[in-house]
């Protein structure tokens, strides 16, 4: 296709904005970009688009530009903030465009929600505010939680979930200024919307001649609250086809209700028990690489479709979706200088796009919106699960390093408070209290700061500590966390981490103020709480890594379910089976261990804080509040139990041991199968090693690491159990120190074993010829022959004896073909005609038959999805607790 000029008015800064310009060029148009600040678009350095600098907020300037361009075919904007101007100019020049009034109505979310409500389209209860006074007045009539958002924002900028008035007021103030650094626009009008709980989706729509066409329904994944950053998309949304059609019609109705008669529309909505509710309708293409995923899934370029539509070059709705798609993003987790950002793996075939959104050396500032994304991966495949797994594997391979701002804190150090003048003998100190190492102790220090936040918020709310003192201490604790506790690195800690931490806090805030921190608590309940937080995190980390292994097992099981392989008993060939059947067996066994981990996470529900040294406290503390702020369900019932019991630790180490034993057994099988005598599988060279002496030798030594890791994990369990045995039922060094310290060692060893197992499973190759060769003599199928004879009326024991004698005689033949022929001549039609027939006959009792394996695979996929969902729910509860705690901390600090 050839055409004239194609004028873009501003653009997205990343993603589809750049792609649209490229596609316009590919379709034969001469692309121009009108912008008031070309520095906003890093991609221009490598683009051959012609840039025209102009005041793009003035339609007259754009009209003047358009009239000077040769054979202007279209005017278009992919930017939320300029789509209205582009439509006005296109209408003025006589080019195709949407109704500018309808676009203006959509861009003003207050007008949009008012119009939709007037047209009886379900929307959240919404109020418009322009001052703090109006915010408080509106909140008096609202039900928390609420969502604060700018009237004309985009990309989740300034959108925040708020659970109380103070948070809403702060979000209001932030939202007014949030657009200034993006498009130099203030937002004096802010919306307060009822928060609609439910799964969020988007409908991707293109309107031609007043008729909306739904191209697909996409499921959204959001980052942790209170922000609404989209971190992933799935196409199609995991809903029945009739539901997808209904939601498409619902979304198209919302588009029509707003008067959008031309061009793309991105409709966001939430499904509830009473039906879908529109969150917002955007008169533009979706962002977040959704058009790329949609194009790959449909087999038709959505970008080309839109370009042709605006150039009046015809419109043909795409046919049915051909593939499923998934997008995943990686977010920066902190502000600072980006030192390293790269993918650590190559794209697999399902990954059609993967890219970095930030550059090494760039300064990153966490914004709580789309600008926090640093990388993306887009995958398509025949099955949704395959696409999702591929995108997640790619984005999980991101290696990122962010250097926090330089430490400018006062590093003056004082003596440790609360030590009563005790000074440990230097020789004992070297043995029992080595200097602090952040690489080793950083996680415990982070848990310490987390508990301090919850404890101080509770003390302030109860009036036990002044809010000013709490605010000051919390400010210093936040500084500690921001510095990653570097001021403590190398510090002597003769009385443990906590007192060294408290000494540094006293040096910064003053000993008098810091002295309030330890009111109504002891190192006993503090250590017990930190121990449970450590256990909770370790169990969650192991579960997540097991999820990666389960995903690999499922993928390889599906690939290999149709292959033949011997099924062994006592290392002897027993029956015909398949690699897929073996891998599914491992999956189900591993799945039960993962379920045990999740039950343990549910059991970690009582928070020890408040138990003091084991006898509680006389202060009127609110233990339930502290527990809630730390993500526990309730406080401990008994103060002695809270500080004395370490049963949950032993449970965790017991499960870790069980998992490591299972993996060691699998590694043993795989190592045997790599030998020349078995030769069933091949381990790639990058997962094996050579011999220092034997040039021909390839060692699958990673499998030995998996087996060896089990000894470390098992030893950790025995060490913890032995330390706790015969210790007093109260807080004691045996149980709280020696009984808990093996966890980190066990976690690291098990994580290593699970990760190595995942790698081996993902990349081993199956020797189909060798696996089949071991079954061609027919001896492995004599059990099936015996069962067939028994089904014809001969008692099984009699048949077993007869065929056993035949098999013993036949096995003396040196040639497999002769053994097979002799069996066939003596057993006739009861002997399966091929190894495949023999395998597929084993379809009952969970055997390796193809129909049985297919059913197992379906069950396994369902179990995997359910397990992932359960873990996500648990992690979401913790995320909510953290959000609430951080918000309360911020409120206390801001109030003083």
Secondary structure as UniProt FT lines:
FT   STRAND          5..9
FT   HELIX           16..26
FT   TURN            27..28
FT   STRAND          30..35
FT   HELIX           38..40
FT   HELIX           42..46
FT   STRAND          50..53
FT   TURN            56..57
FT   HELIX           59..68
FT   TURN            70..71
FT   STRAND          72..76
FT   TURN            80..82
FT   HELIX           83..93
FT   HELIX           100..107
FT   HELIX           109..118
FT   TURN            119..120
FT   STRAND          126..129
FT   HELIX           132..139
FT   TURN            140..141
FT   STRAND          146..150
FT   TURN            151..152
FT   TURN            155..158
FT   STRAND          160..162
FT   HELIX           165..177
FT   TURN            178..179
FT   HELIX           180..183
FT   STRAND          190..194
FT   STRAND          200..208
FT   TURN            209..210
FT   STRAND          211..222
FT   TURN            225..226
FT   STRAND          230..235
FT   HELIX           241..257
FT   TURN            258..259
FT   STRAND          263..272
FT   TURN            273..274
FT   STRAND          275..282
FT   TURN            288..289
FT   HELIX           290..298
FT   HELIX           302..310
FT   TURN            311..312
FT   STRAND          324..331
FT   STRAND          336..343
FT   TURN            349..350
FT   STRAND          351..356
FT   TURN            360..361
FT   STRAND          363..364
FT   HELIX           370..372
FT   STRAND          373..381
FT   HELIX           384..396
FT   STRAND          398..403
FT   TURN            417..418
FT   TURN            420..421
FT   HELIX           426..432
FT   HELIX           438..461
FT   TURN            462..463
FT   HELIX           467..482
FT   TURN            483..485
FT   HELIX           486..488
FT   TURN            489..490
FT   TURN            494..495
FT   HELIX           497..509
FT   HELIX           511..514
FT   TURN            515..520
FT   HELIX           523..560
FT   TURN            561..562
FT   STRAND          565..569
FT   TURN            570..571
FT   STRAND          572..577
FT   HELIX           579..603
FT   TURN            604..605
FT   STRAND          606..607
FT   TURN            609..610
FT   TURN            612..615
FT   HELIX           623..629
FT   TURN            630..631
FT   STRAND          634..635
FT   HELIX           639..644
FT   HELIX           647..673
FT   TURN            676..678
FT   STRAND          681..682
FT   HELIX           685..687
FT   STRAND          689..690
FT   TURN            695..696
FT   STRAND          698..699
FT   HELIX           701..724
FT   TURN            725..726
FT   HELIX           734..738
FT   HELIX           739..763
FT   STRAND          765..766
FT   HELIX           768..773
FT   TURN            774..777
FT   HELIX           779..781
FT   HELIX           782..791
FT   TURN            792..793
FT   HELIX           796..810
FT   TURN            811..812
FT   HELIX           816..827
FT   HELIX           828..830
FT   HELIX           835..841
FT   TURN            845..846
FT   HELIX           850..894
//
